[in-house]
Amino acid sequence: MNLHLIACNTRFPILPWVQAPHLAAYILGRMAARISADREALYAHPIYRLETFVDSEPFRGTCYLAANWKVSGETTGRGKADLTHRPNRSLKQVLALPLHRRFRELLGAEKR
C-alpha cells in the first residue's frame, strides 16, 4: 500500500477550556473537505482515504463518528515496532473516512 494516498490523523486535541458546540466534528469536516487538494498542490498526489486510531478504553471517538467517519476495524494491540508478536498495549478502534467514491479501486491500482 502506498501510504501517501492515505492520511493518518495521529493527534487531535481540543483543550478542555475551549467550549464550542460541535467544534471537533466541524474541524474534522473542514479538514476532510480540503486535505486532498492541499496535499496534491504540495506533493502532486491526492489522498483517497483518511484514518485514525482511537483508544477505546478512555475515548469513544464521538467527534469522528459525528463527522461521518466509520469504524473499519480494531488494532491487534501490538504497536508498529512489535518484536514479540504479542499484545502489549491497549486495542484501538480504526476509524476511516473515504475521500473518493472509488478509493478501494484507486488504492489497489497504486499497489501494482
C-alpha positions as CSV (number, residue, x, y, z in Angstrom):
1,M,0.0,0.0,0.0
2,N,1.3,3.5,-0.8
3,L,1.0,5.3,2.4
4,H,1.0,8.7,0.7
5,L,-2.5,8.0,-0.5
6,I,-3.9,7.5,3.0
7,A,-3.5,10.2,5.7
8,C,-3.4,9.2,9.3
9,N,-4.5,11.7,11.9
10,T,-2.3,10.9,14.9
11,R,-3.3,13.8,17.3
12,F,-6.5,15.9,17.6
13,P,-6.5,17.7,20.9
14,I,-9.1,20.3,21.8
15,L,-8.2,21.9,25.1
16,P,-10.8,21.4,27.9
17,W,-11.5,25.1,28.4
18,V,-12.5,25.6,24.8
19,Q,-16.3,25.4,24.8
20,A,-17.9,25.5,21.3
21,P,-20.8,23.2,20.3
22,H,-19.8,20.5,17.7
23,L,-16.3,22.1,17.3
24,A,-14.5,18.8,16.8
25,A,-16.8,17.5,14.1
26,Y,-16.8,20.9,12.4
27,I,-13.0,21.0,12.3
28,L,-12.8,17.4,11.0
29,G,-15.3,18.1,8.3
30,R,-13.5,21.2,7.1
31,M,-10.2,19.4,7.2
32,A,-11.6,16.5,5.2
33,A,-13.0,18.8,2.6
34,R,-9.7,20.3,1.7
35,I,-6.8,18.0,2.7
36,S,-6.6,16.1,-0.6
37,A,-6.4,19.3,-2.7
38,D,-3.9,20.8,-0.3
39,R,-1.8,17.6,-0.4
40,E,-2.0,17.5,-4.2
41,A,-0.9,21.1,-4.5
42,L,2.2,20.5,-2.3
43,Y,3.2,16.9,-3.3
44,A,1.5,16.3,-6.6
45,H,-0.7,13.4,-5.4
46,P,-4.1,13.3,-3.8
47,I,-5.3,11.5,-0.6
48,Y,-8.1,9.0,-1.1
49,R,-8.8,7.9,2.5
50,L,-8.2,9.3,6.0
51,E,-7.8,7.1,9.0
52,T,-7.2,7.5,12.7
53,F,-6.8,5.3,15.8
54,V,-8.9,5.8,18.9
55,D,-8.0,4.2,22.2
56,S,-11.5,2.9,23.1
57,E,-10.7,2.5,26.8
58,P,-10.8,6.2,27.7
59,F,-12.4,7.5,24.5
60,R,-15.4,6.8,22.2
61,G,-14.4,8.7,19.1
62,T,-17.7,10.6,19.2
63,C,-16.4,13.6,17.2
64,Y,-15.2,11.3,14.4
65,L,-18.5,9.4,14.3
66,A,-20.4,12.7,14.2
67,A,-18.2,13.8,11.2
68,N,-19.2,10.6,9.3
69,W,-16.1,8.6,9.9
70,K,-16.8,4.8,10.1
71,V,-15.3,2.1,12.3
72,S,-13.3,-0.1,10.0
73,G,-11.7,-2.4,12.5
74,E,-9.5,-2.8,15.6
75,T,-5.8,-3.0,16.1
76,T,-4.1,-6.0,17.5
77,G,-2.6,-4.2,20.5
78,R,1.0,-4.9,19.3
79,G,2.1,-1.5,18.1
80,K,4.1,-0.6,14.9
81,A,7.5,-1.6,16.3
82,D,6.4,-5.0,17.6
83,L,9.1,-7.6,18.0
84,T,7.3,-10.1,20.3
85,H,4.1,-10.8,18.3
86,R,2.1,-10.5,21.5
87,P,-0.2,-7.7,22.5
88,N,1.5,-5.2,24.8
89,R,-0.8,-2.1,24.7
90,S,-4.5,-1.3,24.5
91,L,-6.5,-2.1,21.5
92,K,-7.5,0.8,19.3
93,Q,-10.5,1.3,17.1
94,V,-9.6,2.1,13.5
95,L,-11.8,4.9,12.1
96,A,-11.7,5.9,8.4
97,L,-13.2,8.4,6.1
98,P,-13.1,7.8,2.3
99,L,-12.4,11.0,0.3
100,H,-13.2,9.4,-3.0
101,R,-16.0,7.1,-4.1
102,R,-13.6,4.7,-5.7
103,F,-11.0,4.8,-3.0
104,R,-10.6,1.0,-2.9
105,E,-10.1,0.7,-6.6
106,L,-7.7,3.7,-6.6
107,L,-5.6,2.4,-3.7
108,G,-5.5,-1.1,-5.3
109,A,-4.3,0.4,-8.6
110,E,-1.4,2.2,-6.8
111,K,-0.1,-1.2,-5.5
112,R,0.6,-2.5,-9.0
